[in-house]
């Protein structure tokens, strides 16, 4: 697994599959899960959107929100 040059936390890889409806994105993702060595997860965009808050927040709050998520991830180790 890759590591960040700035610190010793493990890095990662995100693979985005883009295409129209019924173009085979989910089929390709399923095949990738069977052939890639590292543990990967398939997260369809509809599932991702279902997990997020329904209300909008100002763009300048994004760094603070991401830092809170990072802290929650670290606390769960």
C-alpha positions in Angstrom: 0.0 0.0 0.0 1.3 3.5 -0.8 2.3 5.9 1.9 2.0 9.6 2.0 5.3 11.6 1.6 4.1 14.0 4.3 3.5 11.5 7.1 3.5 7.8 8.0 -0.2 7.1 7.5 -1.0 4.6 4.8 -2.2 6.0 1.5 -4.5 4.4 -0.9 -5.9 4.2 -4.4 -9.3 5.3 -5.6 -10.5 4.0 -9.0 -13.3 6.0 -10.6 -15.4 4.3 -13.3 -17.4 6.8 -15.4 -20.0 6.0 -18.0 -23.6 6.2 -18.9 -26.3 4.0 -17.4 -26.0 0.3 -18.3 -22.5 0.8 -19.8 -20.9 -1.9 -17.6 -19.4 0.1 -14.7 -20.7 -2.3 -12.1 -19.6 -5.3 -14.1 -16.1 -3.9 -14.5 -16.0 -3.1 -10.7 -17.0 -6.6 -9.9 -14.3 -8.1 -12.1 -11.7 -5.7 -10.6 -12.6 -6.9 -7.1 -11.8 -10.5 -8.2 -8.4 -9.8 -9.8 -6.8 -7.0 -7.7 -4.5 -8.0 -4.9 -5.1 -5.3 -2.4 -8.5 -5.1 -0.6 -10.8 -2.9 -2.5 -14.4 -1.9 -2.1 -17.1 -1.2 -4.7 -19.1 1.9 -3.8 -21.8 2.8 -6.4 -22.4 6.5 -6.6 -26.1 6.0 -5.6 -24.9 4.4 -2.4 -22.4 7.2 -1.8 -25.1 9.8 -2.2 -27.5 8.0 0.1 -24.9 8.2 2.9 -24.3 12.0 2.8 -26.3 14.7 4.6 -29.3 16.0 2.8 -28.6 19.7 3.6 -26.0 21.8 2.0 -23.1 23.3 3.9 -20.8 26.2 2.9 -17.7 25.3 0.9 -15.5 27.0 3.5 -16.6 24.4 6.1 -15.3 21.4 4.0 -11.8 21.4 5.5 -13.2 21.4 9.1 -15.7 18.6 8.2 -12.9 16.5 6.6 -10.7 17.0 9.6 -13.5 15.8 11.9 -13.9 12.7 9.7 -10.1 12.0 9.9 -10.3 12.3 13.7 -13.2 9.9 13.8 -11.3 7.4 11.7 -8.2 7.7 13.8 -10.2 7.2 17.0 -11.7 4.0 15.7 -8.4 2.2 15.3 
